[in-house]
Amino acid sequence: MNKFLSFIRSGKIMMAAHRGDKDCRPENTLPAFRHAIELGSDGIETDIHQTKDGVLVMMHDHTVDRTTDGTGKVCEMTLSEIRALDAGIKKGEEYRGTKVPTFEEFLDTVEPYPDLLLNLEIKDYPEVEGDSCYGTADKVIAAVERRGMGDRIMFNCFSWKVLKYVHDKYGDRYPLHGFYPDFLMHDPEIDVFPFLTYACLFNCVKLPDGRVDWSPRKKEELMPAADFAKVKNELGVEPCVCFAKDTPELMSEAVARGATMFTCNDPERAIAILKDLGLRS
């Protein structure tokens, strides 16, 4: 059985480190992943793009601008161009020279920890990169299968087409994680929830022009309890949350509303809060 499903059945609350130890290390880099592991995270949620020359790299944005000293779209850059960038300097002088890791380097780092769960986000979308995004998904799956790590993997994506592709091609082999409200998944043309295991709830609304308005989240981080109940009881999907900032109040209330997984930016703080709430030994 996939270990994500086993974790759900255990009744425990999962703490997944968001892009590694994002708040304290350069996000989606080996130092961030290693520190998240050292802290005792249950899992890591991270992001994968494919370069122009077909190599999988760990990067959240579609461009390298925000997290490195370079500029440009990941899909339009070669691996050598991306590896020439500094992915650490913006986090502090002590991280100068940190490189954007490849997916294989990420797997080298996490493979020795068999109980560490991996929530892998496919960041290439058909709406942005075209059909090459499906090749990204196939390459990720091939890499984890070569290492015998498939039972530790869940996939998430903001494109319903990618989620459907993985479900149609690979069946129930991998749990899938989507988003609620469903317009966050590029306006699905089908009901995606029947093949999802988790849905991350974001308090936002869609504007008439198609843009997403995130201002409700600033006023109230969590969606109403009724939405959590709908996801869990009507849609049959495990509710999860990703906070802008982890606080005891938000985490306690999210559990009360039914959340079973947190994606946290500061895993050390999140683990301490869960312990204080009696939700982690």
C-alpha positions in Angstrom: 0.0 0.0 0.0 1.1 3.5 -0.7 2.5 5.1 2.5 0.4 8.2 2.1 -2.7 6.0 2.3 -1.3 4.2 5.3 -0.6 7.6 7.0 -4.2 8.7 6.4 -5.5 5.5 8.0 -3.2 6.0 11.0 -5.3 9.1 12.0 -2.2 11.3 12.4 -1.8 14.8 11.1 0.9 15.0 8.4 3.4 17.8 8.4 4.9 18.2 5.0 7.8 20.7 4.6 6.9 23.2 1.8 9.8 23.4 -0.7 12.0 22.0 2.2 12.6 24.3 5.1 11.5 27.2 3.0 11.5 30.0 5.6 15.0 29.2 6.9 16.9 27.9 3.9 16.9 28.7 0.1 13.7 27.0 -1.1 13.8 23.9 -3.2 17.6 23.4 -2.6 19.5 20.6 -1.1 20.2 22.5 2.2 16.4 23.1 2.6 15.6 19.5 1.9 18.3 18.2 4.3 17.2 20.5 7.1 13.6 19.5 6.7 14.6 15.9 7.1 16.8 16.6 10.1 13.9 18.3 11.8 11.7 15.2 11.5 9.2 16.2 8.8 6.8 13.6 7.8 7.1 14.6 4.2 8.4 17.1 1.7 6.3 19.0 -0.8 8.4 20.2 -3.7 8.2 21.4 -7.3 9.5 20.0 -10.6 10.1 21.6 -14.0 11.7 20.3 -17.2 14.5 22.2 -18.8 14.9 23.0 -22.5 17.2 20.0 -22.9 14.8 17.7 -21.0 16.3 17.5 -17.5 14.1 17.6 -14.4 15.0 20.4 -11.9 13.6 21.6 -8.6 12.0 25.0 -9.1 8.6 26.5 -8.0 8.2 29.4 -10.4 8.0 29.2 -14.2 11.0 31.5 -14.2 14.2 31.6 -12.3 14.0 35.3 -11.5 12.6 35.2 -7.9 14.9 32.6 -6.3 18.2 32.9 -8.3 20.5 35.7 -9.5 19.4 35.0 -13.1 16.4 35.6 -15.3 14.4 33.5 -17.8 11.9 30.8 -18.1 12.9 27.3 -16.9 11.5 25.6 -20.0 13.6 27.9 -22.2 16.9 27.3 -20.4 19.3 24.4 -20.6 20.5 22.6 -17.5 24.0 24.1 -17.8 22.5 27.6 -17.9 20.4 26.9 -14.8 23.3 25.3 -13.0 25.3 28.5 -13.6 22.9 30.4 -11.4 23.2 31.1 -7.7 20.0 29.8 -5.9 21.2 30.7 -2.4 22.5 34.2 -2.4 19.0 35.8 -2.1 18.6 33.9 1.2 21.8 35.1 2.6 25.6 35.3 2.1 26.0 32.0 3.9 24.2 30.2 1.1 26.1 31.8 -1.8 26.9 29.3 -4.4 23.9 27.0 -3.7 22.8 25.4 -7.0 19.4 24.6 -8.4 19.3 20.8 -7.8 18.2 18.2 -10.4 15.4 15.8 -9.5 18.0 13.0 -9.4 20.0 14.9 -6.8 16.8 15.4 -4.8 16.1 11.7 -4.9 19.7 11.0 -3.9 19.0 13.1 -0.8 15.7 11.6 0.2 16.1 8.0 -0.8 17.9 6.9 2.4 14.9 7.9 4.5 12.2 5.3 3.6 9.5 6.7 5.8 9.8 10.2 4.3 6.8 10.9 2.1 7.2 12.9 -1.1 4.5 15.1 -2.5 5.7 16.0 -5.9 4.2 19.0 -7.8 4.4 18.9 -11.5 4.9 22.6 -12.4 4.8 22.2 -16.2 1.2 22.8 -17.4 -0.3 22.3 -20.9 -1.7 25.8 -20.6 1.8 27.2 -20.3 4.4 24.7 -21.7 2.2 22.7 -24.0 2.1 18.9 -24.2 5.7 18.5 -23.0 4.2 18.7 -19.5 3.0 15.1 -19.9 6.6 14.1 -20.6 7.6 15.8 -17.4 5.2 13.6 -15.4 6.4 10.4 -17.2 10.0 11.2 -16.5 9.3 11.9 -12.8 7.5 8.6 -12.5 10.2 6.7 -14.4 12.8 8.1 -12.0 11.0 7.1 -8.8 10.2 3.7 -10.2 13.8 3.0 -11.1 14.7 3.5 -7.5 11.7 1.5 -6.1 10.3 4.6 -4.4 6.8 4.6 -5.9 5.1 3.7 -2.6 6.3 7.0 -1.1 5.0 9.3 -3.8 2.0 11.5 -4.3 1.6 13.9 -7.2 -0.1 17.3 -7.2 -0.7 19.8 -9.9 -2.6 23.0 -10.6 -3.6 21.6 -14.0 -6.5 19.2 -14.0 -5.3 17.9 -17.3 -2.0 16.7 -15.8 -3.9 15.1 -12.9 -6.2 13.3 -15.3 -3.2 12.2 -17.5 -1.5 10.6 -14.5 -4.7 8.9 -13.4 -5.6 7.6 -16.8 -2.1 6.3 -17.6 -1.1 5.0 -14.2 -4.4 4.2 -12.5 -4.5 4.2 -8.7 -0.7 3.6 -8.4 -0.2 7.1 -7.1 -2.4 9.2 -4.8 -3.2 12.6 -6.4 -3.5 15.9 -4.7 -5.6 18.7 -6.2 -7.1 22.0 -5.1 -10.3 23.5 -3.9 -12.1 25.5 -5.2 -11.6 23.6 -8.4 -11.1 26.7 -10.6 -7.6 26.7 -9.2 -6.9 23.7 -11.4 -7.3 25.7 -14.6 -11.1 25.4 -14.7 -11.7 21.6 -15.0 -14.0 20.4 -17.8 -14.7 17.2 -15.8 -15.2 16.3 -12.1 -11.6 15.8 -10.9 -12.4 15.0 -7.3 -13.3 11.3 -7.8 -9.6 10.4 -8.5 -8.1 12.7 -5.9 -6.8 11.7 -2.4 -6.2 15.2 -1.1 -7.4 18.7 -1.9 -5.7 21.8 -0.6 -8.3 24.4 0.4 -7.5 28.0 -0.4 -9.7 30.9 0.6 -10.1 32.7 -2.7 -12.7 33.7 -5.2 -12.8 33.9 -9.0 -13.4 37.2 -10.6 -15.6 37.8 -13.6 -12.5 38.4 -15.8 -11.1 35.0 -14.8 -8.4 36.2 -12.4 -8.2 34.7 -8.9 -8.8 37.1 -6.0 -6.7 36.1 -3.0 -7.8 39.0 -0.8 -10.3 36.8 1.2 -7.3 34.8 2.4 -5.7 37.9 3.9 -8.8 38.5 6.0 -9.4 34.9 7.0 -6.7 32.3 6.2 -9.0 29.3 6.4 -12.1 28.5 4.2 -15.4 28.2 6.1 -16.0 25.0 8.0 -18.7 24.1 5.5 -16.2 23.9 2.7 -14.0 21.5 4.7 -17.1 19.4 5.3 -18.0 19.4 1.7 -14.5 18.3 0.6 -14.4 15.5 3.2 -18.0 14.3 3.2 -19.4 15.1 -0.2 -16.4 15.0 -2.5 -14.7 12.1 -0.5 -11.3 13.8 -0.4 -8.9 14.5 2.5 -8.8 18.3 3.2 -5.3 19.8 3.6 -4.0 23.3 4.0 -1.0 25.4 3.2 -0.6 28.5 5.5 1.2 31.7 4.6 2.4 31.6 8.2 2.0 28.6 10.6 0.3 29.6 13.9 -1.1 27.6 16.8 -4.5 29.2 16.2 -4.7 28.4 12.5 -3.4 24.9 12.9 -5.7 24.1 15.8 -8.8 25.4 13.9 -7.8 23.6 10.7 -7.7 20.3 12.6 -11.1 21.1 14.1 -12.4 21.7 10.6 -11.0 18.3 9.4 -7.6 19.0 7.8 -5.3 15.9 7.9 -2.2 17.4 6.3 -0.4 20.7 6.7 2.1 22.0 4.1 4.3 24.2 6.3 7.0 26.8 5.5 8.8 26.5 8.8 8.8 22.8 9.7 10.6 23.3 13.0 7.9 25.8 14.2 5.1 23.6 12.8 6.3 20.5 14.5 6.6 22.4 17.8 3.0 23.6 17.4 1.7 20.2 16.7 3.4 18.8 19.8 2.0 21.6 21.9 -1.5 20.8 20.5 -1.0 17.1 21.4 -1.1 16.1 17.8 2.5 14.8 17.6 4.5 12.8 20.0 
